[in-house]
Structure formats: structure tokens, C-alpha cells
Amino acid sequence: MEQAKLREEYIEGYRRSVRHHIEGIKIVDEEGNDVTPEKLRQVQREKGLHGRSLDDPNS
């Protein structure tokens, strides 16, 4: 029982860590254009990452 609970806590912490890492990524092409997927951009806008803002849908 205890081992299963600890394992679940570990997995949840790992998922949070990976999610946080991915949310912090900005993808650019060879020419320097931002090609970050829109779904990720939306999360970044909500969290104010990479200068993205909910007030500016083009960010």
C-alpha cells in the first residue's frame, strides 16, 4: 500500500516537472521565426511566459 502511494507521488511529481519544462520551450526555425505550436503558445500566454500575453493573441 505505502509503496503504491509513494510511486504515485513520484510519477505525479515527474509529470509536473516534464510539463513545466515543456511549457518553457519556445521553438524557432532556421530563420528565427517562432514556430511554437498554438496549443503551447496558449498555455504560455496564460502563464505569461516568453513575453506572451492574453491581451495580444499574436504573441
C-alpha positions in Angstrom: 0.0 0.0 0.0 2.6 2.5 1.1 4.9 1.7 -1.9 2.0 2.2 -4.3 1.3 5.6 -2.8 4.9 6.7 -2.9 5.1 5.5 -6.5 2.1 7.5 -7.5 3.5 10.6 -5.8 6.8 10.1 -7.7 5.0 9.8 -11.0 2.9 12.9 -10.4 5.9 14.9 -9.5 7.7 13.7 -12.6 4.8 14.7 -14.8 4.6 18.1 -13.2 8.3 18.6 -13.9 8.1 17.5 -17.5 5.0 19.7 -18.1 6.8 22.7 -16.6 9.9 22.1 -18.7 7.8 21.8 -21.9 5.8 24.9 -21.1 9.0 26.8 -21.0 10.1 25.9 -24.5 10.0 28.3 -27.4 10.5 26.7 -30.8 12.2 28.7 -33.7 13.0 27.7 -37.2 16.3 28.2 -39.0 15.3 31.8 -39.9 14.5 32.7 -36.3 10.7 32.6 -36.8 8.7 31.5 -33.8 7.0 28.2 -34.8 5.8 27.2 -31.4 2.6 25.2 -31.7 -0.6 27.2 -30.9 -1.7 24.9 -28.1 1.7 25.5 -26.3 1.5 29.3 -27.1 -1.9 29.5 -25.4 -0.5 27.9 -22.2 2.4 30.3 -22.3 0.1 33.2 -22.7 -1.9 32.1 -19.7 1.2 31.9 -17.6 2.9 35.0 -19.1 5.9 33.1 -20.4 8.3 34.3 -23.2 6.6 37.7 -23.2 3.3 36.2 -24.4 0.2 37.9 -23.2 -3.5 37.1 -23.2 -4.1 40.7 -24.4 -2.0 40.0 -27.6 -3.3 37.0 -29.5 -0.3 37.3 -31.9 2.2 36.8 -29.1 
